[in-house]
Amino acid sequence: MKNRFILSIGLMLLLNPLLSKRLEPTKVNSVLHNGKEYSINHSKIGTILVRDKDSKKEKIVTVYTIDYDPNLEKDIQDVFIKSIKIYNQSLLIQNERGVLYEMNLETYEVKKIGK
């Protein structure tokens, strides 16, 4: 009985760091529209990479920023983009918290449109 208790405590101590880390963000497929590719890079949270397929020029558009609390672990505060799709002449962007943004494909202006 004592050995089982010690083994249980040991396993909890070993697994605790693994359980406290968040899972990898969802893979989001890029979207092609009018010769431009729209994609995300999870290492630059809250941004869209726009790449012109012909000229290969790139532009990074900030959709949202995160105000991190220095008293909390950074990785648990991260909010990743979970989906992008074209709708009319806009790119609709949704993050993990369900917040929806609209990016104008001509001006790259971004506005929050809902939760």
C-alpha positions as a printed NumPy array, in Angstrom:
array([[  0.   ,   0.   ,   0.   ],
       [  2.803,   2.39 ,   0.902],
       [  4.574,   1.615,  -2.399],
       [  1.42 ,   2.429,  -4.382],
       [  1.088,   5.744,  -2.588],
       [  4.715,   6.667,  -3.31 ],
       [  4.317,   5.583,  -6.947],
       [  1.154,   7.7  ,  -7.289],
       [  2.876,  10.775,  -5.878],
       [  5.866,  10.219,  -8.159],
       [  3.653,   9.946, -11.24 ],
       [  1.754,  13.108, -10.324],
       [  5.012,  15.03 ,  -9.952],
       [  6.269,  13.76 , -13.31 ],
       [  3.034,  14.445, -15.18 ],
       [  2.234,  17.841, -13.646],
       [  4.438,  19.881, -16.028],
       [  2.935,  18.053, -18.996],
       [ -0.626,  18.634, -17.849],
       [ -0.123,  22.33 , -17.118],
       [  1.025,  23.148, -20.672],
       [ -1.588,  23.968, -23.259],
       [ -2.07 ,  21.848, -26.346],
       [ -0.687,  22.853, -29.721],
       [ -2.935,  25.33 , -31.555],
       [ -5.204,  24.092, -34.309],
       [ -3.632,  23.967, -37.766],
       [ -5.329,  26.53 , -39.983],
       [ -5.18 ,  26.072, -43.755],
       [ -4.213,  29.065, -45.858],
       [ -6.763,  30.668, -48.19 ],
       [ -6.163,  31.784, -51.798],
       [ -8.102,  34.692, -53.285],
       [ -7.363,  36.889, -56.326],
       [ -3.689,  35.9  , -56.499],
       [ -3.006,  36.364, -52.805],
       [ -2.474,  33.769, -50.127],
       [ -3.714,  34.488, -46.604],
       [ -2.184,  32.4  , -43.84 ],
       [ -1.381,  32.466, -40.166],
       [  1.794,  31.794, -38.248],
       [  1.182,  30.707, -34.668],
       [  4.536,  32.155, -33.617],
       [  3.148,  35.635, -34.401],
       [ -0.103,  35.434, -32.498],
       [ -3.034,  37.461, -33.843],
       [ -1.541,  38.173, -37.269],
       [ -2.296,  37.286, -40.881],
       [  0.442,  36.885, -43.481],
       [ -0.594,  38.128, -46.935],
       [  1.62 ,  36.854, -49.758],
       [  1.232,  37.942, -53.372],
       [  1.624,  34.751, -55.418],
       [  3.21 ,  36.561, -58.42 ],
       [  5.554,  39.11 , -56.84 ],
       [  6.156,  37.065, -53.648],
       [  5.797,  40.299, -51.637],
       [  4.591,  39.752, -48.1  ],
       [  2.677,  41.862, -45.634],
       [  1.882,  41.063, -42.016],
       [ -1.477,  42.376, -40.807],
       [ -2.175,  42.575, -37.078],
       [ -5.682,  41.375, -36.286],
       [ -5.485,  41.664, -32.492],
       [ -2.926,  41.964, -29.716],
       [ -2.819,  40.369, -26.298],
       [ -2.112,  42.336, -23.126],
       [ -0.203,  39.749, -21.128],
       [ -0.403,  39.708, -17.347],
       [  3.198,  39.378, -16.116],
       [  1.951,  37.48 , -13.043],
       [  0.608,  34.584, -15.161],
       [  2.326,  32.124, -17.465],
       [  2.436,  33.494, -20.993],
       [  1.405,  30.285, -22.758],
       [ -1.886,  30.042, -20.896],
       [ -2.763,  33.587, -22.   ],
       [ -2.095,  32.982, -25.703],
       [ -5.16 ,  33.187, -27.952],
       [ -4.578,  31.67 , -31.371],
       [ -6.48 ,  32.165, -34.599],
       [ -8.518,  29.032, -35.24 ],
       [-10.136,  29.758, -38.62 ],
       [ -9.976,  32.049, -41.641],
       [-12.258,  32.194, -44.654],
       [-13.171,  34.499, -47.503],
       [-16.592,  36.135, -47.395],
       [-17.448,  38.685, -50.103],
       [-14.39 ,  40.973, -50.237],
       [-13.33 ,  40.257, -46.677],
       [-11.362,  37.707, -44.732],
       [-13.265,  36.464, -41.7  ],
       [-10.992,  35.512, -38.808],
       [-12.036,  33.736, -35.636],
       [ -9.845,  33.146, -32.612],
       [-10.017,  30.446, -29.937],
       [-12.225,  32.587, -27.731],
       [-14.836,  32.847, -30.468],
       [-14.15 ,  36.503, -31.259],
       [-14.799,  37.247, -34.945],
       [-12.849,  39.808, -36.97 ],
       [-13.269,  41.06 , -40.533],
       [-10.306,  42.146, -42.646],
       [-10.971,  44.226, -45.763],
       [ -9.   ,  42.582, -48.6  ],
       [ -8.372,  45.912, -50.362],
       [ -7.234,  48.086, -47.432],
       [ -6.278,  45.39 , -44.874],
       [ -8.318,  47.302, -42.292],
       [ -9.449,  44.968, -39.505],
       [-12.488,  45.377, -37.314],
       [-13.985,  43.241, -34.581],
       [-17.478,  42.178, -35.59 ],
       [-18.622,  39.905, -32.815],
       [-18.111,  37.186, -30.28 ]])
